[in-house]
Amino acid sequence: MLVLVVLVLLVLVLLVMLLGVDVGNVLLEALVLLDVLGVLGQLGVLMFLLSLVGGGAHFVLVLGTC
C-alpha cells in the first residue's frame, strides 16, 4: 500500500515536471491529501519525498503542521 502511494507520487512529480506546472503547489496538495488519508504517519516516506523535491519553505510548514 505504502509503496503504491510512493510510486503514484513519483509519477505525479514526473508529469508535473514535464508539463511545467508549479511543482510546489501540486506536491503541497498531494501531501495534504496523504495527511488526510493518514499515510504521513510514516516519517520516512515524507523525508524521502522532501529529499526528492529538494524541499521548500512551504514543505517545512507542512512538516510543522503534521
DSSP file (Angstrom, degrees, kcal/mol; ACC not computed):
  #  RESIDUE AA STRUCTURE BP1 BP2  ACC     N-H-->O    O-->H-N    N-H-->O    O-->H-N    TCO  KAPPA ALPHA  PHI   PSI    X-CA   Y-CA   Z-CA
    1    1 A M     >        0   0    0      0, 0.0     4,-2.0     0, 0.0     5,-0.1   0.000 360.0 360.0 360.0 -50.2    0.0    0.0    0.0
    2    2 A L  H  >  +     0   0    0      1,-0.2     4,-2.1     2,-0.2     5,-0.2   0.890 360.0  51.3 -66.7 -39.4    2.7    2.5    1.1
    3    3 A V  H  > S+     0   0    0      1,-0.2     4,-2.4     2,-0.2    -1,-0.2   0.895 108.4  52.9 -63.7 -39.3    4.9    1.5   -1.9
    4    4 A L  H  > S+     0   0    0      1,-0.2     4,-2.3     2,-0.2    -2,-0.2   0.905 107.8  50.5 -62.6 -42.3    2.0    2.1   -4.2
    5    5 A V  H  X S+     0   0    0     -4,-2.0     4,-2.2     1,-0.2    -1,-0.2   0.916 111.0  48.9 -61.5 -44.0    1.4    5.6   -2.8
    6    6 A V  H  X S+     0   0    0     -4,-2.1     4,-2.3     1,-0.2    -2,-0.2   0.911 110.8  50.1 -63.7 -42.3    5.1    6.5   -3.3
    7    7 A L  H  X S+     0   0    0     -4,-2.4     4,-2.2     2,-0.2    -1,-0.2   0.904 109.9  50.5 -63.6 -41.0    5.1    5.2   -6.9
    8    8 A V  H  X S+     0   0    0     -4,-2.3     4,-2.3     1,-0.2    -1,-0.2   0.913 110.8  49.2 -62.5 -42.3    2.0    7.3   -7.7
    9    9 A L  H  X S+     0   0    0     -4,-2.2     4,-2.6     2,-0.2    -2,-0.2   0.890 108.7  52.9 -64.9 -38.7    3.6   10.4   -6.2
   10   10 A L  H  X S+     0   0    0     -4,-2.3     4,-2.3     2,-0.2    -1,-0.2   0.917 109.9  48.1 -62.1 -42.9    6.7    9.8   -8.2
   11   11 A V  H  X S+     0   0    0     -4,-2.2     4,-2.6     2,-0.2    -2,-0.2   0.909 111.4  50.9 -63.6 -41.9    4.7    9.6  -11.4
   12   12 A L  H  X S+     0   0    0     -4,-2.3     4,-2.7     1,-0.2    -2,-0.2   0.915 109.6  50.3 -61.3 -42.8    2.8   12.7  -10.5
   13   13 A V  H  X S+     0   0    0     -4,-2.6     4,-2.5     1,-0.2    -2,-0.2   0.925 111.5  47.8 -62.0 -44.4    6.1   14.6   -9.8
   14   14 A L  H  X S+     0   0    0     -4,-2.3     4,-2.3     2,-0.2    -1,-0.2   0.912 112.8  48.5 -63.8 -42.5    7.5   13.5  -13.2
   15   15 A L  H  X S+     0   0    0     -4,-2.6     4,-2.3     2,-0.2    -2,-0.2   0.920 111.8  49.2 -62.6 -43.5    4.3   14.5  -15.0
   16   16 A V  H  X>S+     0   0    0     -4,-2.7     5,-1.4     1,-0.2     4,-1.3   0.908 111.0  49.9 -63.4 -41.7    4.3   17.9  -13.3
   17   17 A M  H  <5S+     0   0    0     -4,-2.5    -1,-0.2     1,-0.2    -2,-0.2   0.906 112.3  47.8 -63.8 -40.5    7.9   18.5  -14.2
   18   18 A L  H  <5S+     0   0    0     -4,-2.3    -1,-0.2     1,-0.2    -2,-0.2   0.871 113.9  46.5 -68.0 -36.3    7.3   17.6  -17.8
   19   19 A L  H  <5S-     0   0    0     -4,-2.3    -1,-0.2    -5,-0.2    -2,-0.2   0.634 106.5-128.2 -82.5 -13.5    4.2   19.8  -18.0
   20   20 A G  T  <5 +     0   0    0     -4,-1.3    -3,-0.2     1,-0.2    -4,-0.1   0.714  53.8 151.1  76.1  20.3    6.0   22.7  -16.3
   21   21 A V      < -     0   0    0     -5,-1.4     2,-0.7    -6,-0.2    -1,-0.2  -0.405  64.1 -79.2 -78.7 162.1    3.3   23.3  -13.7
   22   22 A D     >  -     0   0    0      1,-0.2     4,-1.6    -2,-0.1     5,-0.2  -0.490  44.3-163.7 -64.6 108.4    4.2   24.7  -10.3
   23   23 A V  H  > S+     0   0    0     -2,-0.7     4,-2.8     1,-0.2     5,-0.3   0.873  81.5  59.7 -64.5 -38.3    5.6   21.6   -8.6
   24   24 A G  H  > S+     0   0    0      1,-0.2     4,-2.3     2,-0.2    -1,-0.2   0.920 106.0  44.8 -59.9 -47.5    5.4   23.1   -5.1
   25   25 A N  H  > S+     0   0    0      2,-0.2     4,-2.2     1,-0.2    -1,-0.2   0.907 114.7  48.6 -65.5 -41.5    1.6   23.7   -5.1
   26   26 A V  H  X S+     0   0    0     -4,-1.6     4,-2.2     1,-0.2    -2,-0.2   0.928 114.3  45.2 -64.4 -44.5    0.9   20.3   -6.6
   27   27 A L  H  X S+     0   0    0     -4,-2.8     4,-2.9     2,-0.2    -1,-0.2   0.862 109.7  55.6 -68.5 -34.2    3.1   18.5   -4.1
   28   28 A L  H  X S+     0   0    0     -4,-2.3     4,-2.3    -5,-0.3    -1,-0.2   0.932 109.7  46.2 -62.5 -43.9    1.7   20.5   -1.2
   29   29 A E  H  X S+     0   0    0     -4,-2.2     4,-2.4     2,-0.2    -2,-0.2   0.891 112.3  51.5 -63.6 -38.7   -1.8   19.4   -2.2
   30   30 A A  H  X S+     0   0    0     -4,-2.2     4,-2.6     2,-0.2    -2,-0.2   0.909 110.1  48.5 -64.3 -42.1   -0.6   15.8   -2.5
   31   31 A L  H  X S+     0   0    0     -4,-2.9     4,-2.3     2,-0.2    -2,-0.2   0.899 111.6  49.5 -65.8 -39.7    1.0   16.0    1.0
   32   32 A V  H  X S+     0   0    0     -4,-2.3     4,-2.2     2,-0.2    -2,-0.2   0.915 111.1  50.2 -63.6 -42.1   -2.2   17.4    2.4
   33   33 A L  H  X S+     0   0    0     -4,-2.4     4,-2.0     1,-0.2    -2,-0.2   0.922 111.6  47.7 -61.0 -44.9   -4.2   14.6    0.7
   34   34 A L  H  X>S+     0   0    0     -4,-2.6     5,-2.3     1,-0.2     6,-0.7   0.870 108.9  54.6 -64.4 -35.9   -1.9   12.0    2.1
   35   35 A D  H ><5S+     0   0    0     -4,-2.3     3,-0.7     1,-0.2    -1,-0.2   0.902 107.9  49.5 -63.5 -40.2   -2.1   13.6    5.6
   36   36 A V  H 3<5S+     0   0    0     -4,-2.2    -1,-0.2     1,-0.2    -2,-0.2   0.884 109.4  51.9 -64.2 -38.4   -5.9   13.3    5.4
   37   37 A L  H 3<5S-     0   0    0     -4,-2.0    -1,-0.2    -5,-0.2    -2,-0.2   0.594 114.6-120.5 -75.6  -9.4   -5.5    9.6    4.4
   38   38 A G  T X<5S+     0   0    0     -3,-0.7     3,-0.6    -4,-0.7    -3,-0.2   0.677  79.3 120.6  81.9  16.5   -3.3    9.1    7.4
   39   39 A V  G > < +     0   0    0     -5,-2.3     3,-2.1     1,-0.2    -4,-0.2   0.758  53.9  77.9 -83.7 -24.7   -0.3    8.0    5.4
   40   40 A L  G 3   +     0   0    0     -6,-0.7    -1,-0.2     1,-0.3     6,-0.1   0.480  67.2  88.6 -70.9   1.4    2.0   10.8    6.7
   41   41 A G  G <  S+     0   0    0     -3,-0.6     2,-1.2     1,-0.1    -1,-0.3   0.754  71.5  83.3 -63.5 -21.7    2.5    8.9    9.9
   42   42 A Q    <>  -     0   0    0     -3,-2.1     4,-1.4     1,-0.2     3,-0.5  -0.712  64.1-175.1 -83.9  96.9    5.3    7.3    8.0
   43   43 A L  H  > S+     0   0    0     -2,-1.2     4,-2.5     1,-0.2     5,-0.2   0.810  77.1  63.5 -66.0 -30.0    8.1    9.9    8.5
   44   44 A G  H  > S+     0   0    0      1,-0.2     4,-2.1     2,-0.2    -1,-0.2   0.901 102.1  48.9 -62.1 -41.3   10.5    8.0    6.3
   45   45 A V  H  > S+     0   0    0     -3,-0.5     4,-2.4     2,-0.2    -1,-0.2   0.906 110.9  51.0 -64.5 -41.8    8.2    8.5    3.2
   46   46 A L  H  X S+     0   0    0     -4,-1.4     4,-2.4     1,-0.2    -2,-0.2   0.926 110.9  47.1 -62.2 -45.5    7.9   12.2    4.0
   47   47 A M  H  X S+     0   0    0     -4,-2.5     4,-2.4     1,-0.2    -1,-0.2   0.871 111.0  53.2 -65.7 -35.7   11.6   12.7    4.2
   48   48 A F  H  X S+     0   0    0     -4,-2.1     4,-1.9    -5,-0.2    -2,-0.2   0.928 110.4  46.5 -63.1 -45.2   12.1   10.7    1.0
   49   49 A L  H  X S+     0   0    0     -4,-2.4     4,-2.1     1,-0.2     6,-0.2   0.900 112.3  50.5 -64.4 -41.0    9.7   12.9   -0.8
   50   50 A L  H  X>S+     0   0    0     -4,-2.4     4,-2.4     1,-0.2     5,-0.5   0.900 111.1  47.7 -65.4 -40.2   11.2   16.1    0.6
   51   51 A S  H  <5S+     0   0    0     -4,-2.4    -1,-0.2     1,-0.2    -2,-0.2   0.841 109.8  55.3 -69.4 -30.6   14.7   15.0   -0.4
   52   52 A L  H  <5S+     0   0    0     -4,-1.9    -2,-0.2    -5,-0.2    -1,-0.2   0.919 115.7  36.0 -65.0 -44.6   13.4   14.1   -3.9
   53   53 A V  H  <5S-     0   0    0     -4,-2.1    -2,-0.2    -5,-0.1    -1,-0.2   0.795 107.9-120.4 -81.9 -29.4   12.0   17.6   -4.4
   54   54 A G  T  <5 -     0   0    0     -4,-2.4    -3,-0.2    -5,-0.2    -4,-0.1   0.299  49.6-106.8 101.7  -8.6   14.7   19.5   -2.7
   55   55 A G      < -     0   0    0     -5,-0.5     2,-0.3    -6,-0.2     3,-0.1   0.119  35.2-152.8  77.6 168.1   12.3   21.0   -0.2
   56   56 A G     >  -     0   0    0      1,-0.1     4,-1.5   -32,-0.0     3,-0.4  -0.959  36.5 -88.8-168.0 172.5   10.9   24.5    0.2
   57   57 A A  H  > S+     0   0    0     -2,-0.3     4,-1.7     1,-0.2     3,-0.1   0.889 123.2  52.8 -62.4 -40.0    9.6   26.8    2.8
   58   58 A H  H  > S+     0   0    0      1,-0.2     4,-2.0     2,-0.2    -1,-0.2   0.801 104.3  56.7 -70.3 -25.9    6.0   25.6    2.5
   59   59 A F  H  > S+     0   0    0     -3,-0.4     4,-2.6     2,-0.2    -1,-0.2   0.875 104.4  52.6 -68.9 -35.8    7.1   22.0    2.9
   60   60 A V  H  X S+     0   0    0     -4,-1.5     4,-2.1     2,-0.2    -2,-0.2   0.893 108.2  51.6 -64.0 -38.4    8.6   23.0    6.3
   61   61 A L  H  X S+     0   0    0     -4,-1.7     4,-1.4     2,-0.2    -2,-0.2   0.910 109.1  49.9 -63.3 -42.0    5.3   24.5    7.2
   62   62 A V  H  X S+     0   0    0     -4,-2.0     4,-1.1     1,-0.2     3,-0.4   0.922 109.8  51.0 -62.2 -43.6    3.6   21.2    6.2
   63   63 A L  H  < S+     0   0    0     -4,-2.6     3,-0.4     1,-0.2    -1,-0.2   0.882 109.0  52.2 -60.4 -37.4    6.0   19.3    8.4
   64   64 A G  H  < S+     0   0    0     -4,-2.1    -1,-0.2     1,-0.2    -2,-0.2   0.795 110.6  46.9 -69.7 -27.2    5.3   21.6   11.3
   65   65 A T  H  <        0   0    0     -4,-1.4    -1,-0.2    -3,-0.4    -2,-0.2   0.610 360.0 360.0 -91.9 -11.4    1.5   21.1   11.0
   66   66 A C     <        0   0    0     -4,-1.1    -1,-0.2    -3,-0.4    -2,-0.1   0.501 360.0 360.0 -74.5 360.0    1.6   17.3   10.7
